[in-house]
Amino acid sequence: MDEHSPEIVPVNSPALDPDPDQEPQSSESGEEGDRGGPRPPESLSDKLPLPPADLNLYGAAVALRLLLLAAFFRYRVAHPARGAPWLWLAALACELCLALAWLLAQLPKLSPTSRETHLDRLASRYDKDARLGSVDVLVTAAGAGAEPPLAAANTVLSVLAADYPARRLACYVSDDGADLLLFEALFDAAGFARRWVPFCRRHAVEPRAPELYFARGVDYLRDKAAPSFVKERRAMKRAYEELKVRMNCLAAKARKVPEDGWVMSDGTPWPGNNTRDHPAMIQVLLGHPGDQDAEGNELPRLLYVSREKKPGFQHHTKAGALNALLRVSALLTNGSYVLNLDHDHCVANSGVLREAMCFLMDPESGNRTCYVQFPLRMGVNDDGGETRATRDSVFFDIGMKCLDGIQGPVYVGSGCCINRKALYGFDPASTEDDDGEAPVQRSSRAGGGSGS
């Protein structure tokens, strides 16, 4: 161990004993324990196993099925097929494999776990928003020709309006189709965000994707909302309807590609007209010095990225797009954590990033946490009715919680907040200002813990 390596001091070490020439400090404030040592920090999250009484019925059903399986195999072995022994052995082997697979599937379900976060402890521990870990949100899209631009715009707007410090948040959108229309849609959405973001933060609206928010059947007049809010909401809804019209026009326009390709407003050809052979394109839509919303507040950064493609080289679809976004974000903002989303996965809870920080910046387990996987609720209606989400609800509400009880959930490809250090295997280089609030951050701090 070299001199720069961190060392762990035992609790009963002389290093923690008070200096005999120094006056003892008072412990009335509760900051220190009974023996004069510092009180261990409170955990930002708790693991809540289900009460055993809730699992008794399921355990009884599993035990009954095991008895039935044992009786079935006893009958199968006691009555072999005399005329076709090989067929009997093959059937018995298949049934044993199915029984073993079923038994292995039941074991994780015996210890389901729920998680509870403490946002109040997060706020008290990191009293300044600048101390929260920086997050780069990576949104993958395939272009307006394959996917509706309105969905990508709603996802971006829900990210920009998240309850998180603007200087600690950046959103990167990968356009794998190098589509000019998607670029124009994001440029239009960036302009709408200057009004939408302050509206969401001022009135604490949920959800913060405008399509989901305005689709909710809430009668604000009946709930006696403030007249100023009702008036502002109507104006915001009219602005969003105009945005939807422009987005739908772009979607219709994408079906009729000109023979000579798309042309930009200055008359130059769009570099991505050949989707299989084009240079890399990066455009900052929000984040220039002086970029502010309608109320003069700073906005999160928004960047458009289309990676380079050449014939004869594998681009690996979504995996390649995520790799490109990781490299670009590492050079520009280098957030400590990365949240990846599909183009149609809006952020339904504006506090989702703070919820993730309760795990990733936990003083006890943050340095051992690789990622936090959130459930996907894209098929659930606002009124609580389920459409195509029944299978997904069973997977996330039962299967994933059961896996979390034994080792942790699996990565499902979207809605996952990852520690960048876990991807790299080491801390990325840091070129951060002293105050930690520079417009472009290049730091990756292991928040809340004693990183090595």
C-alpha positions, 0 to 999 in steps of 0.5 A: 500500500502506497502513501496515497492509498486510503487507510481505514482507522479502527474505532478503538484506534489511538487516532480517534482518541482525544488529545489529552491537551485539548478540551473535550468537545460537547456532544449535546448537539447529537453529532457525536456518539456516546464514546466521543466518535462521530455518529455514522451517517444515516442511510439514504435508502432502506430495504423493506422485505415483505412480511413473512405472513404475506408469503405464507400462502404462496409458500403453501402453494409451492409446497403443494406443487412440490408434493404433486410433482413428487407424486407424478415422478413416483408414478412415472418411474413406477410405470415405465413404458415397456414397449418404448423404453427410449421414448419413456426415458426422453419424456422423463428427462424432459419432464425433469428439466421442466420441473428443475426450471420451475423450481429454480424460478420459484427460489427468487420469489421467496424473498421479494424486496421493496426499496424506500428512499429518503429525499429529506436525508438527501437534501440535508446531507447535500444541502447545496444542489451543486453537491449532487452528482452530475447526470448525463441523460442519453436518449436513443432515437432512430429518426423521424422516418421510423419513430414519431418525433412528438414522442422524442420531444416529450421525452426530452421535455420531461428530462429538461423539466426534471426536479434537478439542478440545471447545471448538474443535468445534460440531455443527449439525443442520439439520432441513428437515422441522421434525420433533419426532421428530428433535428428540427423537431428537437430544435422546436422542442428546445424553444418550447422548453423555455416556457414549459420548464419554468411552468412545471417548476413553478406549479410542481405539475406531474407528470412533466411530459406535456402529452401525458400532463394535458391528457389527464382528465382533471377539472381544475375549475372544480378543484378551485385552482388559482385563476392565474394557474388556470389561465397560464395552463390554458395558454401553455396548452395552446402553445403545446397544441401548436407544437403538436401540429408542427410535429405532426407536419414533420412526421407527414413530411418524413414520408416524402423524402425529396429525390435530392435529399433534404436541404437546410435553411441556408441552402446547403445539403443536409450531411445525413442524407445518406444514412449509411455514409455520413459524418458525425454531427453534434449540435448544442441546442440548449446550453450556450452561455446566456441560455435561459428560460422565460423567467431568466433561469438557467436551463439544462443542456440539450445536445443533438448527436448523430454518429458517423457511419461508413459502409462496411463497418458494423454500427451495432444499432442501439449499442453503438449509439449508446457507445457514441453518446458515452464518448461524446458526453465524456468529452463535453460534460462527463457526468458522474452518472448516466441515465439512458432512455428510449425515445418514447420513455418519458420521465413520469416522476420528476424526482426520479434523479433524486431517487436514484441519487439516494442509492448511488450517493448513499454513504454506506452502499453508494460506492458498491452500487453499479446502477439503479433500474427503474420500472417502465410504465409506458402501457398504463393509462393515467386513470389507472387502467392497464392496456398492454402493461399487464405482462410488464407489470408482472415482470417489474412488480414481481420478477424484478423485486424478487431478483432484487431480494437476492442479488439485484435487478437485471438491466432492461435496456432503458430507464437505468441510471448507471455509475459512470465509474462502473462502466469505465472501471476507474474514475474519469479524469476531472477538470473541475472548477473549485466551486464545482459549478462550472457550466461544463463539468468534467468530473465524476465524483463518487458522491457521498462515499470514500472513493478510492 
